[in-house]
Amino acid sequence: MNVIFISPNFPEHFYLFCDRLKRLGVSVLGIGDCPFEQLDRRVVDALTDYRWLPSLENYDSVYRTVASYIVKYGRVDYVESQNEYWLELEARLRDDFNVSNGFRVAELTNFKFKSKMKSFYASAGIKTTRFYLVDPKNFAGLKEFVSQVGYPIVIKPDSGVGASDTRKITSEEELASFWDDKREVSYIAEEFVPGHVETFDGITNAKGEILFATGQVMAVSPLEMIKGAGENVSYTTDVIATGLFPIGERVVKAFGVRSRFFHFEFFRLDANHPTLGRKGDLFGLEVNMRAPGGYIPDKMNYAYDVDVYQIWAESLVYNDNRSFPDYAFKYYVAHVGRGAKIQYAYSVDEIRERFHNRLLYDKEPPKSINATMGSHIFLLRSESLDELNAQSEYILRRSDGTSWRL
């Protein structure tokens, strides 16, 4: 089996996808924009071959590189990256080289545009928020939408990665400011859901069967993370216990997810709402056809004592989860990120000393992702939510003694 892997060196832990494939006897053929001599040794060891390109944005160069790999190694079975930014590049290569596994370009609109995702959630019986596709020449139309749903609303690019350029609009002044500052992209406006984000994440085989599934609870919304310069708390959760598994299973089927990692996002209402519904109701938010970002794959491993990189590799090679078929939720694993501009009560050394038996690791993420990850992150394992909350409170306690929740 031959697998093309785009940008195997970024994020830094993605070499593990390649490593697990190679251990199963797969020829892992890397293409990246990092010169070979600058690659981490672990990346080099995880690859069968590697080709450096000055820019992965130059499709002709990428195309020629894949063609040269085919001449040397034979037909390509998969084109992967696990990075949302490269999904279109993956699909284009699949089209041009007739790679049957994975989404093609014509299918990308189903999960590239947030407005398109809503119909698939609806087909799975999941509610979605009311929305309006912003007409850049019709400010009155946007104001009419606001008059129907009321403030606040959320406006973001209809096609985009993560929470980039997402705004919470709470007044006519902020709406006018958005209109004056908007970029030349398609925006979607949605009614605001007063709740938190929960995810359904996992891996499917070629039949669309779920080989592994778990979830994350985002105690801080992406908008608040950006506002707090990365300060956040998120943690693993048992989707069987929360009742999310059968709902997520319907969404997997609706989107036709096969031989892929998936990441589905939902809003869960935190209180009864006069128009949206009752506390605990779910709303389909967004989908990503790749592994969840940041350090979530590691959190999955620690929560279940599994290796999701191995499970993903086995889904491609064996169409099965051979190594961890009887996985079960064991621990809550929290990602606690500190904001770059916030003064905290306790030092990193004090945190390490206090939680040494629960601290899985702590580190400073690359600046390119610390707006949502945190300027310094801590991964901790807990046996209860009470223990997890106590850990988070200590790490994010302000120097003035106030709580991060205020």
BAZA-485530 format. One line per 10 residues: number of its first residue (from 1); for each residue x, y, z of N, C-alpha, C. Coordinates in steps of 0.05 Angstrom, whole numbers, plus 5000, padded with zeros to 4 digits. Layout:
BEGIN
NUM> X/Y/Z/X/Y/Z/X/Y/Z; ...
END
This chain:
BEGIN
1> 5017/4976/5000/5000/5000/5000/5017/5025/5000; 5010/5045/4984/5024/5070/4982/5006/5093/4992; 5016/5109/5010/5001/5132/5021/5017/5157/5017; 5006/5176/5003/5018/5203/5002/5009/5219/5026; 5028/5230/5041/5021/5246/5065/5032/5274/5061; 5013/5293/5061/5020/5321/5056/5028/5334/5083; 5051/5348/5083/5060/5363/5106/5062/5345/5132; 5078/5324/5131/5079/5306/5154/5093/5318/5179; 5104/5342/5176/5119/5354/5198/5103/5374/5214; 5079/5381/5205/5063/5402/5219/5034/5394/5219
11> 5021/5396/5243/5033/5401/5269/5053/5380/5277; 5069/5387/5298/5092/5371/5304/5087/5342/5310; 5063/5336/5321/5057/5308/5329/5044/5292/5306; 5041/5304/5282/5027/5289/5261/5045/5268/5248; 5071/5269/5254/5088/5247/5244/5078/5220/5255; 5063/5220/5277/5054/5195/5288/5035/5180/5270; 5019/5195/5254/5002/5182/5234/5019/5166/5214; 5041/5179/5205/5059/5166/5186/5073/5142/5199; 5082/5146/5224/5096/5125/5238/5080/5100/5240; 5054/5103/5248/5038/5079/5251/5032/5065/5225
21> 5029/5080/5203/5026/5068/5177/5051/5052/5169; 5074/5065/5173/5099/5052/5165/5103/5026/5180; 5096/5025/5206/5099/5001/5222/5082/4978/5211; 5061/4985/5197/5043/4965/5186/5052/4957/5158; 5075/4966/5149/5085/4959/5124/5078/4976/5100; 5066/4999/5106/5057/5018/5085/5081/5035/5076; 5082/5040/5050/5101/5060/5040/5089/5088/5044; 5101/5103/5062/5091/5130/5069/5108/5150/5055; 5096/5164/5036/5110/5182/5018/5103/5211/5024; 5121/5225/5037/5116/5252/5047/5122/5273/5026
31> 5106/5294/5027/5111/5318/5011/5107/5342/5030; 5128/5359/5033/5126/5381/5051/5142/5405/5042; 5138/5427/5056/5152/5452/5050/5175/5457/5069; 5183/5437/5084/5206/5439/5102/5229/5424/5090; 5252/5436/5086/5275/5422/5075/5282/5397/5091; 5291/5377/5077/5296/5351/5090/5315/5353/5114; 5336/5370/5111/5356/5372/5132/5345/5386/5157; 5322/5399/5155/5310/5412/5178/5288/5395/5191; 5281/5373/5180/5261/5355/5191/5270/5343/5217; 5251/5341/5236/5256/5326/5261/5263/5297/5254
41> 5281/5285/5268/5289/5258/5263/5266/5239/5264; 5246/5244/5281/5223/5227/5284/5206/5227/5258; 5205/5250/5245/5190/5252/5220/5205/5236/5198; 5231/5239/5197/5247/5224/5177/5243/5194/5181; 5244/5185/5205/5242/5156/5210/5214/5145/5204; 5194/5163/5205/5166/5155/5201/5159/5153/5171; 5177/5162/5153/5171/5163/5125/5188/5143/5109; 5176/5133/5088/5191/5116/5069/5208/5134/5050; 5196/5157/5043/5210/5175/5025/5198/5203/5030; 5213/5223/5022/5204/5251/5027/5214/5269/5004
51> 5196/5286/4995/5203/5306/4974/5197/5334/4985; 5217/5351/4983/5213/5379/4992/5205/5396/4968; 5185/5414/4974/5176/5434/4954/5177/5461/4968; 5187/5482/4955/5187/5509/4967/5159/5518/4976; 5138/5509/4962/5111/5517/4969/5092/5495/4960; 5075/5487/4979/5054/5468/4973/5030/5481/4959; 5031/5507/4956/5010/5522/4942/5013/5519/4912; 5036/5511/4903/5041/5508/4874/5032/5480/4866; 5007/5479/4855/4996/5453/4849/5011/5437/4828; 5021/5451/4808/5036/5437/4787/5060/5422/4799
61> 5074/5435/4818/5097/5422/4831/5088/5397/4848; 5066/5400/4862/5056/5378/4878/5048/5355/4859; 5034/5362/4838/5025/5342/4818/5049/5326/4807; 5070/5341/4799/5093/5327/4788/5107/5309/4808; 5106/5318/4833/5119/5302/4855/5104/5276/4859; 5077/5278/4860/5061/5253/4862/5066/5235/4839; 5067/5246/4815/5072/5230/4791/5099/5216/4793; 5119/5229/4803/5146/5217/4806/5145/5194/4826; 5129/5198/4848/5126/5177/4867/5113/5152/4854; 5093/5156/4838/5079/5134/4825/5098/5119/4806
71> 5115/5133/4792/5135/5120/4775/5153/5102/4792; 5160/5111/4816/5179/5096/4833/5166/5074/4849; 5142/5080/4860/5129/5062/4880/5104/5048/4870; 5092/5058/4848/5067/5047/4838/5043/5063/4847; 5020/5052/4841/4994/5066/4846/4991/5076/4874; 4979/5100/4877/4973/5111/4904/4946/5102/4914; 4946/5093/4939/4921/5083/4951/4906/5104/4967; 4921/5122/4980/4909/5143/4996/4925/5168/4993; 4911/5191/4995/4924/5217/4997/4913/5230/5022; 4930/5236/5042/4922/5245/5068/4939/5268/5078
81> 4928/5283/5097/4943/5304/5111/4934/5307/5140; 4908/5301/5145/4895/5306/5171/4895/5335/5178; 4898/5352/5158/4899/5381/5163/4878/5394/5145; 4860/5409/5158/4838/5421/5143/4847/5439/5120; 4869/5452/5124/4879/5471/5104/4885/5457/5078; 4893/5431/5079/4901/5417/5055/4879/5398/5044; 4855/5400/5054/4834/5382/5045/4828/5385/5015; 4828/5410/5005/4823/5415/4977/4846/5404/4959; 4870/5407/4969/4893/5396/4955/4891/5365/4953; 4884/5353/4976/4880/5324/4976/4860/5315/4955
91> 4837/5329/4955/4815/5321/4937/4823/5324/4908; 4837/5346/4902/4846/5351/4875/4865/5329/4865; 4883/5321/4882/4902/5299/4875/4887/5273/4871; 4867/5268/4888/4851/5243/4884/4837/5243/4857; 4826/5266/4850/4813/5268/4823/4833/5262/4801; 4856/5276/4802/4875/5275/4780/4889/5248/4778; 4892/5234/4800/4906/5208/4800/4887/5185/4805; 4861/5190/4804/4840/5170/4806/4844/5153/4831; 4848/5166/4854/4850/5153/4880/4821/5150/4891; 4812/5126/4893/4784/5121/4900/4778/5125/4930
101> 4797/5123/4947/4793/5126/4976/4794/5156/4984; 4772/5166/4996/4772/5194/5004/4754/5211/4987; 4748/5235/4997/4730/5253/4984/4743/5265/4959; 4726/5269/4939/4735/5283/4914/4727/5312/4915; 4736/5328/4896/4731/5357/4896/4701/5363/4896; 4685/5348/4880/4657/5353/4878/4642/5349/4904; 4654/5333/4923/4641/5328/4948/4649/5348/4970; 4669/5364/4965/4680/5382/4985/4659/5402/4996; 4642/5412/4978/4623/5432/4986/4604/5423/5009; 4601/5396/5011/4584/5385/5032/4594/5392/5060
111> 4620/5395/5063/4631/5401/5089/4651/5423/5089; 4654/5437/5067/4672/5460/5066/4657/5486/5073; 4631/5487/5065/4615/5511/5071/4596/5506/5094; 4597/5523/5114/4581/5520/5138/4551/5519/5132; 4543/5535/5112/4515/5536/5104/4506/5509/5093; 4524/5495/5078/4517/5469/5067/4515/5447/5088; 4531/5450/5109/4532/5429/5130/4504/5426/5143; 4489/5448/5145/4464/5448/5160/4444/5428/5149; 4443/5425/5122/4424/5406/5111/4430/5377/5118; 4456/5371/5121/4464/5344/5128/4457/5339/5158
121> 4462/5359/5175/4453/5356/5203/4423/5351/5204; 4408/5367/5188/4379/5365/5188/4370/5337/5179; 4384/5326/5159/4377/5299/5149/4382/5278/5170; 4399/5284/5189/4405/5265/5212/4386/5271/5236; 4367/5289/5232/4349/5296/5253/4360/5314/5274; 4380/5330/5267/4393/5348/5286/4385/5377/5280; 4376/5391/5300/4369/5419/5296/4394/5436/5289; 4389/5457/5274/4410/5477/5269/4399/5505/5273; 4416/5524/5276/4407/5552/5281/4398/5565/5255; 4381/5585/5257/4373/5601/5234/4398/5616/5224
131> 4399/5620/5198/4423/5633/5187/4415/5650/5163; 4434/5667/5155/4431/5685/5132/4458/5687/5118; 4458/5681/5092/4483/5685/5076/4484/5714/5069; 4505/5727/5079/4507/5756/5076/4512/5764/5047; 4494/5781/5038/4497/5793/5011/4514/5818/5015; 4538/5820/5003/4556/5842/5008/4545/5869/4998; 4523/5868/4983/4512/5893/4973/4484/5899/4985; 4477/5884/5006/4451/5887/5017/4452/5887/5048; 4460/5911/5059/4461/5914/5087/4433/5912/5100; 4413/5920/5085/4385/5919/5095/4377/5890/5099
141> 4386/5872/5082/4380/5844/5085/4391/5832/5111; 4416/5840/5118/4428/5831/5143/4413/5842/5167; 4405/5867/5165/4390/5880/5187/4363/5866/5191; 4351/5858/5169/4325/5844/5170/4328/5817/5185; 4351/5803/5179/4356/5778/5193/4358/5783/5223; 4373/5804/5230/4376/5810/5259/4349/5816/5272; 4332/5830/5257/4306/5836/5268/4289/5811/5273; 4295/5790/5259/4280/5765/5263/4291/5749/5286; 4318/5748/5290/4329/5731/5310/4338/5746/5335; 4343/5772/5332/4352/5789/5354/4381/5787/5360
151> 4392/5806/5375/4420/5805/5383/4423/5787/5408; 4446/5775/5411/4469/5776/5393/4467/5756/5370; 4483/5761/5349/4486/5742/5328/4516/5736/5325; 4522/5715/5309/4550/5708/5304/4554/5710/5273; 4575/5723/5265/4582/5725/5236/4610/5714/5232; 4612/5697/5212/4638/5685/5205/4639/5678/5176; 4663/5673/5165/4664/5665/5137/4649/5639/5133; 4635/5636/5111/4620/5612/5105/4639/5589/5101; 4662/5595/5090/4683/5575/5086/4708/5585/5101; 4717/5569/5120/4740/5578/5135/4749/5558/5155
161> 4773/5561/5166/4785/5542/5185/4782/5553/5213; 4771/5537/5231/4769/5544/5259/4752/5569/5264; 4760/5585/5283/4745/5609/5290/4756/5634/5277; 4771/5631/5256/4783/5654/5242/4762/5674/5233; 4766/5699/5240/4748/5721/5231/4719/5717/5240; 4715/5704/5263/4689/5700/5274/4683/5723/5294; 4659/5734/5292/4652/5757/5310/4625/5752/5322; 4623/5760/5348/4597/5761/5362/4588/5790/5360; 4565/5794/5348/4554/5821/5344/4531/5825/5364; 4534/5846/5380/4514/5850/5401/4498/5876/5398
171> 4504/5893/5378/4491/5918/5376/4491/5928/5347; 4475/5949/5341/4475/5960/5314/4502/5973/5308; 4516/5984/5328/4542/5996/5323/4562/5975/5315; 4562/5951/5328/4580/5930/5321/4573/5918/5293; 4548/5918/5287/4539/5908/5261/4550/5926/5239; 4547/5952/5243/4557/5972/5224/4587/5970/5221; 4601/5965/5243/4630/5963/5243/4639/5939/5227; 4625/5916/5230/4630/5893/5214/4627/5899/5185; 4605/5912/5178/4599/5918/5150/4621/5935/5137; 4631/5953/5152/4652/5971/5141/4679/5956/5139
181> 4684/5936/5156/4710/5923/5157/4711/5896/5143; 4687/5886/5134/4686/5859/5123/4705/5855/5099; 4715/5831/5097/4733/5824/5075/4716/5814/5051; 4730/5810/5029/4716/5801/5004/4714/5771/5004; 4699/5761/5024/4694/5732/5026/4664/5729/5032; 4654/5705/5028/4626/5700/5034/4623/5695/5065; 4604/5710/5077/4599/5708/5106/4572/5695/5111; 4570/5681/5134/4545/5671/5143/4539/5683/5170; 4514/5692/5174/4505/5703/5200/4486/5682/5212; 4490/5677/5238/4473/5658/5252/4463/5669/5279
191> 4440/5659/5287/4431/5666/5313/4449/5654/5335; 4452/5668/5357/4471/5660/5378/4458/5639/5396; 4473/5619/5402/4464/5597/5420/4478/5600/5447; 4463/5606/5468/4475/5609/5495/4481/5581/5507; 4503/5570/5498/4510/5543/5508/4540/5538/5504; 4548/5513/5506/4576/5506/5503/4578/5487/5479; 4603/5483/5470/4608/5465/5448/4616/5438/5458; 4603/5418/5446/4611/5390/5451/4618/5378/5423; 4637/5359/5423/4644/5347/5397/4640/5317/5398; 4638/5306/5374/4637/5278/5370/4659/5271/5350
201> 4679/5257/5360/4704/5253/5345/4709/5223/5343; 4720/5215/5320/4726/5187/5317/4737/5179/5291; 4736/5153/5285/4748/5141/5262/4729/5120/5250; 4726/5121/5224/4709/5101/5210/4725/5083/5192; 4713/5060/5184/4726/5043/5164/4713/5049/5137; 4720/5032/5117/4710/5037/5090/4680/5033/5087; 4668/5020/5106/4639/5016/5105/4624/5038/5120; 4639/5057/5132/4626/5078/5148/4620/5069/5176; 4630/5046/5184/4626/5037/5212/4646/5051/5230; 4636/5059/5254/4653/5073/5273/4671/5053/5288
211> 4697/5057/5285/4717/5040/5298/4725/5051/5326; 4722/5077/5329/4729/5090/5355/4714/5116/5356; 4703/5123/5379/4690/5149/5382/4692/5159/5410; 4695/5185/5412/4696/5199/5438/4686/5227/5434; 4689/5244/5454/4680/5272/5451/4696/5290/5469; 4693/5316/5463/4705/5337/5479/4684/5357/5488; 4687/5367/5512/4670/5389/5521/4687/5414/5522; 4679/5435/5509/4693/5460/5509/4681/5478/5530; 4694/5480/5553/4683/5497/5574/4685/5526/5568; 4702/5533/5549/4705/5561/5540/4700/5561/5510
221> 4683/5579/5500/4677/5580/5471/4701/5589/5455; 4703/5582/5430/4725/5591/5413/4727/5622/5413; 4704/5636/5413/4705/5665/5414/4718/5675/5440; 4711/5663/5462/4723/5671/5487/4752/5664/5489; 4760/5641/5476/4789/5634/5476/4805/5656/5462; 4795/5665/5440/4809/5687/5425/4810/5712/5442; 4787/5719/5454/4786/5743/5471/4805/5741/5494; 4809/5717/5505/4827/5713/5528/4855/5706/5519; 4862/5710/5494/4888/5705/5483/4896/5676/5488; 4877/5657/5485/4883/5629/5487/4875/5616/5513
231> 4865/5630/5532/4857/5618/5557/4833/5600/5552; 4836/5575/5560/4814/5557/5555/4816/5532/5572; 4793/5518/5574/4791/5492/5587/4774/5474/5569; 4784/5451/5561/4768/5431/5547/4776/5404/5558; 4757/5385/5556/4763/5358/5567/4748/5336/5552; 4759/5312/5554/4747/5289/5542/4721/5281/5557; 4704/5269/5542/4679/5259/5554/4671/5233/5542; 4655/5218/5556/4646/5192/5547/4620/5196/5531; 4620/5193/5504/4597/5198/5488/4575/5177/5492; 4582/5154/5503/4561/5134/5510/4545/5145/5534
241> 4560/5154/5554/4546/5163/5579/4530/5189/5574; 4540/5206/5556/4525/5231/5551/4503/5228/5531; 4500/5205/5518/4479/5201/5499/4485/5212/5471; 4510/5221/5467/4517/5233/5441/4523/5212/5420; 4530/5188/5428/4538/5168/5408/4517/5163/5386; 4492/5156/5393/4473/5151/5371/4468/5175/5354; 4470/5199/5365/4466/5223/5349/4490/5227/5330; 4514/5224/5341/4537/5225/5324/4538/5204/5302; 4528/5181/5309/4527/5159/5289/4509/5166/5266; 4487/5180/5271/4469/5188/5249/4483/5209/5232
251> 4499/5227/5244/4512/5248/5229/4534/5235/5211; 4549/5216/5222/4569/5201/5207/4556/5189/5182; 4533/5177/5185/4519/5165/5162/4509/5186/5143; 4499/5209/5153/4489/5230/5135/4511/5242/5118; 4535/5244/5128/4557/5256/5113/4573/5235/5097; 4566/5210/5101/4579/5189/5086/4609/5186/5092; 4616/5187/5118/4644/5187/5126/4655/5158/5124; 4676/5154/5108/4688/5128/5105/4718/5130/5105; 4731/5112/5120/4760/5110/5122/4772/5137/5129; 4760/5150/5149/4769/5176/5157/4767/5181/5187
261> 4783/5199/5196/4779/5212/5222/4757/5232/5218; 4741/5238/5238/4720/5258/5235/4719/5275/5261; 4708/5299/5259/4706/5317/5281/4681/5334/5277; 4659/5327/5292/4634/5341/5290/4630/5359/5315; 4620/5383/5310/4616/5402/5332/4586/5407/5336; 4578/5408/5361/4550/5414/5368/4550/5436/5390; 4528/5452/5390/4522/5469/5412/4502/5454/5430; 4507/5455/5457/4487/5445/5476/4477/5468/5493; 4451/5472/5493/4439/5494/5509/4445/5490/5539; 4454/5512/5551/4460/5511/5580/4436/5518/5597
271> 4415/5528/5585/4390/5535/5599/4367/5535/5580; 4343/5533/5591/4319/5536/5574/4319/5562/5559; 4310/5562/5533/4310/5586/5517/4283/5589/5504; 4271/5613/5504/4244/5617/5494/4239/5608/5465; 4260/5610/5448/4256/5603/5420/4273/5579/5411; 4296/5575/5424/4314/5554/5415/4307/5526/5426; 4297/5525/5451/4291/5499/5462/4297/5497/5491; 4300/5472/5500/4304/5467/5528/4333/5461/5534; 4340/5465/5560/4368/5459/5569/4376/5431/5560; 4400/5429/5549/4410/5403/5540/4405/5397/5511
281> 4388/5413/5497/4383/5408/5469/4409/5413/5453; 4412/5398/5431/4435/5399/5415/4429/5413/5388; 4448/5428/5378/4447/5441/5352/4472/5434/5336; 4469/5425/5312/4492/5419/5295/4506/5445/5288; 4533/5445/5291/4548/5469/5287/4566/5466/5262; 4587/5451/5263/4605/5448/5240/4616/5420/5239; 4628/5413/5216/4641/5387/5213/4668/5391/5202; 4686/5373/5209/4713/5372/5198/4720/5343/5191; 4728/5338/5167/4735/5311/5159/4765/5306/5162; 4774/5308/5186/4802/5303/5193/4804/5300/5223
291> 4827/5293/5232/4831/5290/5261/4826/5317/5275; 4814/5317/5299/4811/5342/5313/4837/5355/5319; 4837/5382/5320/4862/5397/5322/4874/5397/5349; 4897/5412/5350/4911/5414/5376/4921/5388/5386; 4918/5384/5412/4928/5360/5425/4906/5340/5432; 4884/5343/5418/4861/5325/5423/4867/5296/5418; 4881/5289/5396/4888/5260/5394/4903/5249/5418; 4921/5264/5429/4935/5255/5453/4916/5252/5477; 4897/5271/5479/4877/5269/5501/4861/5244/5498; 4854/5237/5473/4839/5212/5469/4855/5188/5479
301> 4880/5188/5472/4897/5165/5481/4898/5162/5511; 4902/5185/5524/4904/5184/5554/4877/5178/5567; 4855/5186/5554/4829/5181/5566/4820/5152/5565; 4829/5138/5543/4821/5111/5539/4843/5090/5541; 4868/5099/5545/4891/5082/5544/4892/5067/5517; 4890/5082/5495/4892/5071/5468/4913/5087/5452; 4914/5081/5427/4931/5095/5408/4915/5101/5383; 4903/5125/5382/4886/5131/5359/4901/5133/5333; 4927/5139/5334/4943/5139/5310/4944/5111/5298; 4946/5091/5316/4946/5063/5308/4919/5055/5297
311> 4898/5063/5311/4871/5056/5302/4866/5067/5274; 4874/5092/5270/4870/5104/5243/4886/5089/5222; 4911/5082/5228/4927/5067/5209/4914/5040/5203; 4904/5026/5223/4891/5001/5219/4865/5003/5203; 4851/5026/5206/4827/5030/5190/4833/5031/5160; 4857/5041/5153/4865/5042/5125/4875/5015/5115; 4891/5002/5132/4905/4977/5123/4887/4953/5126; 4873/4951/5149/4857/4927/5155/4827/4931/5154; 4818/4957/5151/4790/4963/5152/4777/4956/5179; 4793/4957/5200/4784/4947/5226/4801/4960/5248
321> 4792/4958/5273/4807/4966/5296/4816/4941/5310; 4839/4931/5303/4849/4906/5314/4862/4909/5341; 4875/4931/5346/4891/4934/5371/4874/4941/5395; 4852/4957/5391/4837/4966/5414/4807/4963/5409; 4797/4939/5402/4769/4935/5396/4750/4939/5419; 4760/4935/5443/4743/4937/5467/4749/4962/5484; 4756/4984/5470/4763/5009/5484/4740/5018/5502; 4748/5031/5524/4728/5042/5543/4739/5067/5556; 4721/5086/5562/4728/5111/5575/4738/5105/5603; 4762/5117/5610/4774/5112/5636/4778/5138/5652
331> 4787/5159/5638/4794/5184/5652/4784/5208/5637; 4779/5229/5652/4776/5256/5641/4804/5267/5636; 4808/5277/5612/4834/5289/5606/4829/5318/5598; 4840/5337/5613/4835/5365/5608/4858/5378/5594; 4852/5396/5576/4872/5415/5565/4866/5442/5578; 4885/5452/5594/4882/5477/5607/4902/5496/5595; 4893/5517/5581/4910/5536/5568/4910/5563/5582; 4934/5574/5586/4936/5600/5599/4937/5622/5578; 4924/5644/5583/4924/5667/5565/4950/5682/5566; 4958/5693/5543/4984/5706/5541/4986/5732/5556
341> 4963/5745/5561/4963/5772/5572/4951/5773/5600; 4949/5750/5613/4936/5748/5639/4957/5741/5661; 4956/5755/5683/4973/5749/5706/4961/5728/5724; 4975/5707/5729/4965/5685/5745/4978/5683/5772; 4963/5670/5791/4972/5669/5818/4995/5649/5822; 4996/5628/5807/5015/5607/5812/5034/5603/5788; 5059/5597/5794/5079/5594/5773/5076/5566/5761; 5089/5563/5738/5090/5537/5725/5102/5516/5743; 5124/5523/5757/5137/5504/5775/5118/5496/5798; 5102/5515/5808/5084/5508/5830/5062/5489/5819
351> 5054/5493/5794/5034/5475/5782/5045/5447/5779; 5070/5446/5769/5083/5420/5765/5086/5405/5792; 5093/5419/5813/5096/5406/5839/5070/5396/5850; 5049/5412/5847/5023/5405/5858/5010/5382/5844; 5012/5381/5817/4998/5361/5801/5016/5341/5788; 5039/5336/5799/5059/5319/5786/5048/5291/5780; 5030/5281/5797/5020/5254/5792/4997/5254/5772; 4987/5277/5765/4965/5279/5746/4972/5293/5720; 4995/5307/5721/5004/5323/5698/5016/5305/5677; 5004/5304/5653/5014/5287/5631/5037/5301/5617
361> 5033/5327/5611/5055/5344/5602/5046/5373/5601; 5065/5390/5600/5059/5419/5596/5080/5430/5577; 5071/5449/5561/5089/5460/5541/5079/5487/5530; 5096/5500/5515/5088/5525/5502/5084/5518/5472; 5059/5520/5462/5053/5513/5434/5066/5534/5415; 5069/5527/5390/5078/5546/5370/5061/5571/5370; 5072/5594/5365/5057/5619/5365/5034/5619/5345; 5037/5603/5324/5017/5603/5303/4990/5591/5313; 4990/5577/5335/4966/5565/5345/4959/5572/5374; 4975/5590/5386/4970/5595/5415/4946/5614/5420
371> 4935/5625/5399/4911/5642/5403/4887/5625/5413; 4887/5600/5406/4865/5582/5416/4876/5560/5434; 4901/5554/5432/4913/5532/5449/4921/5543/5476; 4930/5568/5477/4942/5580/5501/4971/5585/5498; 4982/5604/5513/5010/5610/5511/5027/5589/5526; 5014/5576/5546/5025/5553/5559/5002/5534/5565; 5006/5509/5558/4984/5489/5562/4992/5467/5581; 4972/5457/5594/4976/5434/5613/4955/5413/5606; 4964/5388/5603/4946/5365/5600/4947/5349/5626; 4923/5345/5637/4921/5332/5663/4899/5310/5661
381> 4904/5288/5676/4885/5266/5676/4871/5266/5703; 4844/5262/5703/4828/5263/5728/4809/5240/5727; 4800/5231/5751/4781/5210/5753/4753/5220/5757; 4750/5246/5761/4723/5258/5764/4723/5286/5754; 4699/5297/5748/4697/5324/5739/4703/5344/5762; 4697/5336/5786/4704/5353/5809/4734/5357/5811; 4749/5335/5807/4778/5337/5808/4788/5354/5785; 4777/5350/5761/4785/5365/5738/4780/5395/5742; 4757/5402/5753/4750/5430/5758/4769/5443/5778; 4776/5428/5799/4795/5438/5819/4822/5443/5806
391> 4831/5426/5789/4857/5430/5775/4856/5455/5758; 4834/5458/5743/4832/5482/5726/4831/5507/5741; 4816/5507/5763/4814/5531/5780/4841/5540/5791; 4857/5521/5799/4884/5527/5810/4902/5538/5788; 4903/5525/5765/4921/5534/5743/4914/5561/5733; 4888/5568/5731/4879/5593/5719/4871/5614/5740; 4877/5609/5765/4871/5629/5786/4887/5654/5780; 4873/5677/5780/4886/5703/5775/4904/5711/5798; 4923/5729/5792/4941/5738/5813/4926/5755/5834; 4902/5766/5826/4886/5782/5846/4867/5764/5861
401> 4869/5737/5857/4853/5718/5872/4826/5711/5859; 4820/5724/5837/4794/5718/5824/4795/5693/5808; 4771/5682/5802/4769/5657/5786/4769/5663/5756; 4779/5645/5740/4779/5648/5711/4750/5648/5700; 4731/5637/5715/4704/5635/5706/4689/5662/5707; 4700/5682/5720/4686/5707/5722/4689/5724/5697
END
